[in-house]
Amino acid sequence: MTDLTLSHKVVARNEIFSRHQNRLQLSRLLHNWLTRRKVRALNEQDDHILDDIGVERGEVIWASRLPLTVNAAIALDDRARRRRQHQQ
């Protein structure tokens, strides 16, 4: 096998890997966007509903403004849990 053939295989493998990574990243961004829509919908709930869920309106607003690279629901849950533990 020549070095040229080996380098073509490496380039082809890297291109396939890159396409796969792009698909995964796009899928994650779409999932995060859909999740963010659900988090934003929480902002339309009454305060007593948010209290029952265990989050505050400011936390919902904060989570809805996070970049799409972050899952807003997970970030909201983490932040609310830390706040509740700190209040105890």
C-alpha positions as CSV (number, residue, x, y, z in Angstrom):
1,M,0.0,0.0,0.0
2,T,1.4,3.4,-0.9
3,D,1.4,6.4,1.3
4,L,-0.9,8.1,-1.2
5,T,-3.5,5.3,-0.9
6,L,-3.3,5.4,2.9
7,S,-3.7,9.2,3.0
8,H,-6.8,8.9,0.8
9,K,-8.3,6.4,3.2
10,V,-7.6,8.7,6.1
11,V,-9.2,11.6,4.3
12,A,-12.2,9.5,3.4
13,R,-12.6,8.2,7.0
14,N,-12.3,11.7,8.4
15,E,-14.9,13.0,6.0
16,I,-17.3,10.2,7.0
17,F,-16.7,10.9,10.7
18,S,-17.2,14.6,10.1
19,R,-20.6,14.0,8.4
20,H,-21.6,11.7,11.2
21,Q,-20.6,14.3,13.8
22,N,-22.5,17.0,11.9
23,R,-25.7,14.9,11.9
24,L,-25.4,14.2,15.6
25,Q,-24.8,17.9,16.3
26,L,-27.8,18.9,14.2
27,S,-30.0,16.3,15.9
28,R,-28.9,17.6,19.3
29,L,-29.6,21.2,18.4
30,L,-33.1,20.3,17.1
31,H,-33.8,18.4,20.3
32,N,-32.6,21.3,22.4
33,W,-34.7,23.7,20.3
34,L,-37.8,21.6,20.9
35,T,-37.0,21.3,24.6
36,R,-36.6,25.1,24.8
37,R,-40.1,25.6,23.4
38,K,-41.5,23.5,26.2
39,V,-39.4,25.5,28.8
40,R,-40.7,28.8,27.3
41,A,-44.3,27.4,27.6
42,L,-43.7,27.1,31.4
43,N,-43.5,30.9,31.5
44,E,-47.2,31.1,30.7
45,Q,-48.1,29.1,33.8
46,D,-49.3,30.7,37.0
47,D,-46.7,31.2,39.8
48,H,-48.4,28.5,42.0
49,I,-48.0,26.0,39.2
50,L,-44.4,26.8,38.8
51,D,-44.0,26.5,42.6
52,D,-45.6,23.0,42.4
53,I,-43.1,22.1,39.7
54,G,-40.3,23.5,41.9
55,V,-39.1,26.3,39.7
56,E,-39.3,30.1,39.8
57,R,-40.3,32.3,36.9
58,G,-36.8,33.9,36.8
59,E,-35.3,30.5,36.4
60,V,-37.6,29.7,33.5
61,I,-36.7,33.0,31.8
62,W,-33.0,32.3,32.4
63,A,-33.2,28.8,30.9
64,S,-35.2,29.9,27.9
65,R,-32.3,32.3,27.0
66,L,-29.5,29.8,27.1
67,P,-27.8,28.9,23.8
68,L,-29.1,26.1,21.8
69,T,-26.0,24.0,22.6
70,V,-27.4,23.7,26.1
71,N,-30.5,21.6,27.0
72,A,-32.7,24.2,28.7
73,A,-34.7,21.6,30.6
74,I,-31.7,20.0,32.2
75,A,-30.1,23.4,33.0
76,L,-33.4,24.6,34.6
77,D,-33.7,21.4,36.7
78,D,-30.1,21.7,37.9
79,R,-30.4,25.4,38.8
80,A,-33.7,24.9,40.6
81,R,-32.3,21.9,42.5
82,R,-29.3,23.9,43.6
83,R,-31.5,26.8,44.8
84,R,-33.7,24.4,46.8
85,Q,-30.7,22.7,48.4
86,H,-29.3,26.1,49.3
87,Q,-32.6,27.2,50.9
88,Q,-32.7,24.2,53.2
